[in-house]
Amino acid sequence: MIISVICVYNNRDSLESHLLKSLDGQSIEYELILLKNIFDKYNSAAEALNYGGSIAKGQYLMFIHQDFEFNSDKWLEDVENILKNLDFGVAGVAGKYGRKCVSNITDGFPPALTGEIQIKEPEEVQTIDECVIIIPEKLFKEIHFDEITCDNWHLYGVDYCLTAKKAGFKVYVLPIDGYHASIAENSKSHGNYYSTLRKVIKKHKNEHKWIYTTTGSWSTIFPLNLQILYQKIYYSIHPKK
């Protein structure tokens, strides 16, 4: 068994119609760990996924959202073949090393490409989107998701990427497609996003002048309140299509 697929879910219908449906018939064996959180059993994504990772037996731990779909029955096999030839600390399917998103996947209704940049080879980035996070089991034993900095359901993957990079590991987006039913920008509608962002910035400001995420690009120097205000004004004038 090479890959452990780990998912914390709060909507069984979404889980079954997206992730479980596309897992059915995959060409290789995998371990599936489902963490039910319908009644808020877990206080944060970091807490839930740390537990899932601690009981996983795979060589690679794939933390994945309930509403993500694979595009083929060989999706896991293709990912496995890429990972075997990649020296990495964290891998995903969407991410940023600057202001433009690197990704081959689609999201939203109707589906549209997530990234401005599509790739044919693994591309090194600063951070990846939380919809799919792949971590070697050996690294996860050393570095867990930060349950103090990320004490809710936001930016836990961003924080993990930055922590892994500080430890000398590389972060990649894989050249593989798929579909994520949610749109990343929606996560910022929750107040806890910005409270977590403040803590992530404080934790990593000595290593990075900018933190690039799929939900925004954030300076670690300028006041966050001014950055939030600027974004609201900018997008009121230039609404996203």
Beta strands, then each sheet from edge to edge (+ up, - down):
strand 1: 3-9
strand 2: 31-36
strand 3: 60-64
strand 4: 68-69
strand 5: 90-92
strand 6: 94-96
strand 7: 101-103
strand 8: 106-107
strand 9: 112-113
strand 10: 123-124
strand 11: 127-128
strand 12: 132-136
strand 13: 171-173
strand 14: 179-180
strand 15: 210-213
strand 16: 216-219
sheet 1: 2+ 1+ 3+ 12-
sheet 2: 4+ 14- 8- 9+
sheet 3: 5+ 13+ 10-
sheet 4: 7+ 6- 11+
sheet 5: 15+ 16-
end
